[in-house]
Amino acid sequence: MIIVNPEFHRYLWLNFSPIRLIVPPIVLGLLFYVLAAQPDEFPWQARLFKPALFIYFVVMFLWGSYEAASAAVSDLGKKTWDFLKMSSLAPWSLTIGKLFGATSYVWYIGLILLAVIGLSYGAALDTVKFQYIREVAPTPVNLLIYLLLATISGHTAALFMGTHGLQLKKQGIAASFIGGFLVSGFVFSITVGFNLQSLVKEPSEIFWHTLSVNQDVFLIGSILFLLFWMMVASQRTFREELQYKNAPIVLVLFLATFSFYISGYLDNNRYYATLDAELKLVSKIYLSFLIILFFTYLATFKDATDLARYKRWIYAWKAREWRHFFENTPGWAGCVLLLVPAYIFLILHAGVVDVPARIWQPIFSFSNLAFISALSLFVLRDGLVYHAVLLGKIERHKMFWIFLYLFSAYILLPFLASLGGEAHIAAFFYPIGDMSFVSACLPVFMQCFLAAIGLGYIVKSLRA
């Protein structure tokens, strides 16, 4: 529970004092009194709504995101992170404590503003300039829920991005702070400032995996789903910094649930509704495969920097210590466990509809199979190169060499090859689906073979 969370208590002692408890109610009370006393055609309650909402944005979205972003990296500057690493705090306790503890004073002010917003909401809706809000938030409870979700989402995103400063040992929080603020603004805009009914087939309904779900319920559920996984991601980062081992099981669960969640949106596609049940399933597996492949690429890059983990993994395999083997399994291996069955499924259903694919037309033909096969090989090629560079004996400017490789492989070499006017040469540099399977996959397969030889040489040099 957060009440007995030691990290939360630590922030309460740091953030609160008698003066800091007294100042916000007095300042806000005087401000709202002056606003209410102004002569106006609207009731005094209505005059408080917009200023309270604006102050809430500044305090909770801006200031709150800043505090959440600095929650982790501030320990580096204050030299308290090593103490936390040696404490008995569990990763979840540390995550929750920092998320709500670092922003506790901001929440103290925000709760006062939420009370003013809730009390003035009814009078504000009776005025003409706030009538549009009634459609998306007919009661103050709706608006308060959306504000809370937007705030917590932004703070969680800022904390998640800020935790990576621990791994990089950097104290800068600008990117994390801006990212958290943008997430808060985005969540608020899609809940209150934007009407989703223009994107779906029926008013107030969203179709998801054959289910018809109320728009508001689906929106809140989606935000909670993504919010949960952002908190899990922050917790996993803290686990790594506290010297815990992160097995890929959580990553596998995230990819399975996230790809399932995203693929459900196909039910709102007008082309999708015309397909039979088999093609609908193939379309969802196809989309899920692409999503998982994208995260596999990211996991490959991240794992390529952890040589010690690979050593522990290989040692556990040789010693038949299966628990340690599982704990040290790299994340990309967990992704492959999902990719392989999805790829086999798509192979078995290739050619169900053998026509060229249009944008977002959910079909799967032999050209689609060639495309995802070539795309998978490109991911493999880049992963091998990342491992060769990041695990190798290059001590300095490793990211420069990675950038140089990406620039050469995807921009410079394709440009030089195009000067010869040979269109078929594109398969050497990009995944192409509008050609035969062999023509699309053979060039990149040869590149994977060469990259594997280079990585093998690097591994041998590390053993020497």
N, C-alpha and C positions, 0 to 999 in steps of 0.2 A: 504494500500500500504506500501511496505517496506521502501520507502523513508521517510514517515512520522511516521514510527514506533519508539516510544520513546525508547524501549529497544535496537533497532538497533543503534539509535543515541548514546545511552550511551556507547555502545561498541566502536563506532567510536572514541569518545573522549578518551576512555581508550587505544585503540590500536594504534592510529596514532599520530605522531608528525612530525615536519619538517625533523628531522634526519632519522626517520624510513621510511619516504617517499622517501628519496634520496638514502639511502644505497642499497636496493635491485636492482634497475636498474643499479647502478654503478658496484656492485659486479658481477651481472650476465653479464653485458656488457663486463667487463674485461675478465671474464672467457670464454665467447663465442668468444671473439676476439682472445684470445690465442689459442683456439681450431681451429678456422678458419684459423689461420696463419700457422698451422702445415703443413709441406709438406706431401701430400698424393695423391694417384691415383684418389680419388673421389673428386667431386666438394666440395667447402668449405661449401655449404649449407647442403650437406649430412652428413658432419662431425658433425653438430650441432644437428641432429635429436636424436640420441641415448642418448647423455648426457642430453639434455633437457628433454627427456622422463624419464630418471632415476631420475633427480632432481625433476621432477613433482611428481613421486611416493613418494619420501622422504618427500617433502613439503606438498603435498595435502593428500596423503593417511596416512602417519605417523603423521606428525605434525597436520594436519587438524583434524584427528580423536581424537588426544589428546585434542585439544582445544574444540571440540564439546562435548567430554565426560566430560570435567571439567566445561562446561558452567553452569550446574545446581548446582552441588555440591560445586563449588567454592563460591557460595553465602553463603553457610553454614559457610565456613571458614572466609569469609570476614564480616560476621554478617550483610549481606544485604538482606537475604531472607525474614526476617520478614517485612522489609520495602516494598519489592515487593508484599508481601501478602496483605498489607494494601493499596497498590496503586490501581488505577482504571484500570490497564492493563487487557485486556481481555485475556483468555487463548490462543487464536490463535495468538494474537499479541506477547505474551510472547514466544510462541513456535517459530514463524518465526524469531522474533528478536534475540533469543538465537542461533538458527541454523545458521543464516547468519551473525549475529553480532559478536559472539564469534570467528568465523573463518574469519572475514572480512580481517584481515591483511594477513592471509594465502591465501585468494582469490586474494588479490592484487598481491602477488608474483606469484600465479598460473596463472593469466591472462597473465602476461608477458611470462611465459613459454609456455602457449597455443599458443600465437602469434608466438613464435619461432618454435614450433612443426608444426604449420600450414604452415609457410613459408618454412620450410625445408622439408616438407613431399614429395613434388613432386620430388625433387632431390634425396631423400633417396630411393624412389621406383625404380628409375632407376638403383640402385646398386643391385647386386645379393643377398646380405645377407638380404635384406628387401622385396624380391619379395613375400614372403608368406603372407605379410600383405595386399597385393593388393586384395586377394580373399575375405577377410572379410571387408576391408575398402578401396574401390577403390578410394575414394576422401578424402581430408583432413577433409571435413565436417563430414563424417561418423566417423572418428577416434575421432574428437573433441567431437561429441555427445556422443560417448561411454565413453570417459574420463570424461565428465561432469556428466553422469549418474552414473558412478562408484564412483566418488567423492561425489556427493550429497547423494547417497545411503549409503556410509560408514559413512558420517557425521550424517545422520539421525539415523542410527542404533546406533552410539555411543551416540547421545543425548538421544535416547529412553532408552537405558540401563543405562545411567547416571541419568535419572530422577528417577529411582528406588532408587538411593542413597538418594534422598530427603525423600522418605517414610521411609527408614531405618535409616535416620539421620547419614549416613556414608559418609565420604569424600574420600574414596578410589575410584580410577578411572581405575585401571589396567585392570579389566575385560572388562569394557566399551570401553576403548581405543583399546585393542586387538581385541574385537569383531567388532568395526567399521573398523579397518584396514583389518580384514579378509573379511568383506563384500565388501569393495572396491576392494580388490584383486580378490574375487570371481566373482564380476560383470565384471571386466575387463577381466578375464580369459575366461568367457563364451561368451563375445562379440568379443574379438580380439584374444585371445589365444587359442580358442577351436572351432572346426568346428561342429556345431550341425547337419549338414546334415547326419552324420553317424547314427543319432538316429531316423530319420524320413523316411517315405516311398518313397517320391519323393524329388529330389534335390530342395533346396530353398523353400520347402513347409512344413508347419506344419498343420495337420488336427485337428480341434478343433470344437466340436459340429456341425459336418457335413460341416463346412466351411473349405475351403482351403486358408490358410493365408501365405503370404510371410514370410520367416524366419526372416528377419531383422525387419519387421514391428511387427511381433508377439513378438520378443525378446524385442524390445523397449517398446511395450505396456505392456508386463508382468512386466518389471522393473518399469515402471511408476505406474502400479497398486499396486505393493508391496510397492513402495516408498510412495504412498499416504496413505496407511494404517499404515505404520510406523510413519508417521507424525501425523496421527489421534491418534495413541496410545500414542505418546508423549504428545499431546494436552490433552488427557483424564487424563493423570497422573498429568499434571499441574492443570487441573480443580479440581481434588481431593485436591491438596495441597492449592489451593485458596479457599477452602471451598465450591465449587460447588458440586451439587449432580449429579452423573453419572447414568442416567437411562440406562437400558440394550438395548435400541433400537439400539445404534451404534454397540454393540457387535452382535446383531442379524443380522444387515445388513452386517457386516464383515463376519460372518459365512456363510450367504446365498451366498454372492458373491464369497468368497474364495472357498467354496465347489463346487460351479458351475464352477469356473475357473479350479480347479484341476481335476474335473471329465471330463472336456473336453479333457484331454490328453488321455483318453481311446480310442479315435478315431484312435490313432497311434498304438494300440495294435493289433498284427496279429490275435489273437483269437477273439477279439472283432468284427473284420470285418466280421466274419462268422456267427454272430448272427442275429436274426430277430429284428425288431424295438422294440418289447415289452421287450425282454431280454436286449437290449442295454439300455433302460430306467431304468430297474430294476438294472442293473449293476452300473449305475451312481448314483442312489439313495442309493444303498448299500455303495458305496465308500463315498458319501457325509455324510451318517449316521456315518460312522467310524470317519471321520474328525471332525464332530460336537461333537461326543462323547468324543474325545480326548480333545477338548477345554472345554467341560463341566467339565471334571476332573480337569483341571487347574483352571477354574472359581470357582469350589467348594472349592478347597484348599485356594484360595485367599479370598473368601467371609467368610470362617470360622474364619478369624482373626478379623472380624469387628462386634463385638457385638452391638455397638451403632447403626449400620445400621439396624440390625434386630429389635432392640427396636423401632426405628422410624417407621419401616415398619409395625410392629404389631399395634403400636399406631394409625397410619394412617388408618389401616383397621378397627379398632374398632370405630374410629371417623368418618368414611366414608369420609375421605379427600383423594379423589382419585388421585389428582395431586401429593401430597406428597407420597402416596402409590406407584405410578408409579416411582417417582424419586428414592425411596429407595429400589425398587425391586432388589434383588441380581442378579448377572450376570447369575448364573446357571439356574434361573427361565426362563430367556430369551432363554437360550440354549434349555431348555425342550420344549419350544414352537415350535422349529424346529424339535426336536427329535421325538415327539409324532406323528405328521402326517407322517413323514418318516417311522417310525416303523409300523404304521397302513398300509401304502402302501406296505411294505415288507411282512407283514402278509398275506395280500390279494393275493400276488403274490408268496408266498412260494410254492415250489413244481413245479414251471414252468419247471425246469430241475432238476430232482432228481438224480443227480450223484455226487460223491465226487469231491470237488473243487481242481483244481491244482493251482499252484502259478500263480497269476494274470490272471487266466482264469475267465472271468467275467460271472459267472453263479450264480444262487441263488436257493438253495435247502433247504429242511427241516433242514439239518445239519447246514447250514448257519444261519437259523433262531434261532436254539438252541445256536449257538455261540454268535450272537449279543445280544440275550436275557441274556445269562449268563454274557457276558461282561458288559452289562448295569447294571446288579445287582452288579457286582464287583465294578463298579464306585460308585453305591449307597452305598455299604458297606463302602468303603474307605471314601466317603464324610461324612457319619454319624460319623465315628471314628474321622476324622479330626475336625468336629464340637465339638464332645465330649471333645477332648483334648484341642483344641485352645480356645474354649469358656468356658471351665471349670475353676476351681479355682486353677489349677496348675500355679503358678506364675513364676517359673524359669525352664529353660531348656526344653521348650515345643518342640522345634525342635528335641531334643534328643529323646523324647518319640515318636514323629512321625517316626523318623528313626528306632527306636527300633521296632515299630509296623510293618513297611514295611519289615524290615529284618526278623522278626519272621513269618509274614504272607506269604511271598513269597519265603523265602530261608530256614530258620531254620525248621519250622514245616513241609514243604514238604519233606525236607531231612530226618527228623526223621520218617515221615510216610512211606517213600520209603524203609526204612530198613525192614519193615514187608513184602515187596514184593507184596503188593496189588496195582494193576495198577489202579483200579477204584477209588482209594482214591484221585487221582489227581483232580477230579472235585471239591473237597473241597477247592482247593488252586488256580486253574487256570481255565479260561474259556475254555471249551472243546466243540467242535462242532461235533465230530464223535461219538455221542451217542444220546439217545433219549432226547426229550425236557425236560422231568421231571428229568431224571438222571443228565442232565447238569445244570439245574436251581435250583432244590430243595435244594442242599447243601448250595449254596450261599444265597438262599432266607432265609434259617434258620439263617445264619450269619447276614443278614440284619435285621432280626427280633430282634436278640439279641443286635445288635448295636443300633437299634432304642430304645430299652428299656433302654440301658445305656445312650443314649442322653436325653431321657425323664427324667431320674433321675437327670442328670446334670442341665437341664432346671429348674426342681423343686427346686433344691438347690440354683440356682441363684435367684429365686423369693423369697426365704426365707430370 
